[in-house]
């Protein structure tokens, strides 16, 4: 069940990140312009790339390692990895878009929303990194307790 859930949810999160076009100007005041103007467009795309590669690698590992080896993952650790990666991805790639969408067209809250968008992206990146670290602990635990 974990590999199926992993693939479905991380694909949706990555697809949401890929919808940011990075071409609007200041008159559009869109989510993408926030990152271009602040110099975060490269950071955003790098974060998306790192998240996508990590999610794909971990999804494949959770799917194939138990079948190819005597390693067995503890469900608590594996699901903790999944939840951290999902929450990190949502915070990093979806919530900033929602914040900008909520204030679209209004003048006053745009600056506040811009700051919050960057803060959510930073927090999401840290939580996703924590998910990667829990994944390492999950694999180490499976290796240490392998049958054989």
N, C-alpha and C positions, 0 to 999 in steps of 0.2 A: 504494500500500500504506500509506503514512504516514497519509493522512486516515482510512482505515478503522480502523487500529490506534489512532489518536488518539481517534476517537469512541468506540470500544469501551472502551478503558481509562479514559479520563476520565469516562465515564458511570458506570462501576462505582465509581470513587473518589468521585464526587459523590453517588451513591446511598448509599454507606456513610456519608457525612457527614450525609445527610438522615435517617438512622435514629436520630439522637440526639434524644430527646423533650424534654429539659429540664423534667421535671415531678416527678422523684423527690425524696424528702426525705432527711434525714440517715440515717434508718433503712435506706434502700435502699443507700446508699453506692455508687451506680452512677456510671458515667462521666459522665452528664449532671449529676449533683449536684456533682461535682468542679468543673465550670465555673460552675455557679450560685453555689455557696458561695464560690468564689474570685473571683467577679465577672468571670469570663472567658466567660460564656455569650454576651454580645454580641460579644466578640472572635471567638469560635468561629464564630458565625453570619455575621459579617462576612467572616471568612477564607474560609468556605465560599462565600459569594456572590461574592467577588472571584475565587476560584479558578474557580468555575463560569463566570463571565462571560469571564475570560481564556481558559480552555480552549475555550469555545465560539467566541470570536472568532478565536483562533489556528487552531482546527480548520477553520473556514470559510475563513480566509485561505489556509491551506495547500491547501485543496481548490479554491478558485475563482480565486485570483490567477494561477497558472500557465496556466489555461484562458482567462482574460479579458485577459491582458497578455502581453508578450514576456519577462516575468520568469521566470527559471529558478532554482530553489533548489538550492544545493549540498547533496547528501545528508548529508554529515557534519554540517553546521550544523543542518539540519532535524531529523535524528535526535537530535542533542545537545539541542535544544530539547525534543523529545518526552521524552527520558529524564529531564531535569531536572524537567519538569512532573510526570511520573509519580512520580519519587522524592519530590518535594516534597509532592505530594498524598497519597501513602501515609504519609509521616512526619507530616503535619499532620492528616489526617482518619481514618486507619485504625490506625496504631500506638498512639496514646493509648487507643483503645478496646480494643485487644488487651491492653495493659498493665493496664488496669482490670479486664478480664475475667479475667486470670490471677490476680489477688489477690482476686477477689470472695469474700466470706465470711470472709476472714482479717482479724484486727484489726491485727497488727503492721505488715505491709508497706503498708498503705493510704496512709499519709502519704508514704512514699518513692515509691510508685507515682503519687501525685498530683503530686509534684514532677517526676517523670520524664515524666508525661503532658504537663505544660505545657512542659517543655523540648523534647520531641519536636515539639509543635505549633509552637513558636517556630522550631526548626530547619527544619521542613518549610516554613514560610512563607518563610523566607529562601532556601531552595533553589528554591521556586516563583518567587520574585522573580528569582532568577538565571536561571531558565528563560525568564522574560519578557524579560530583558535579552539573552539569547542569541537569542531570537526577533527582537528589534529588529535585532541584528547580522545575522541571516539575511535579513531583509527589505531592509536597507540593502545587503548584498552582492548580493542579487538585482537590486535597482534599479541599482546601479553597473555590473553586468555584463549588463544587459538587451540583448537583441538589437534591433537596429534602427538 
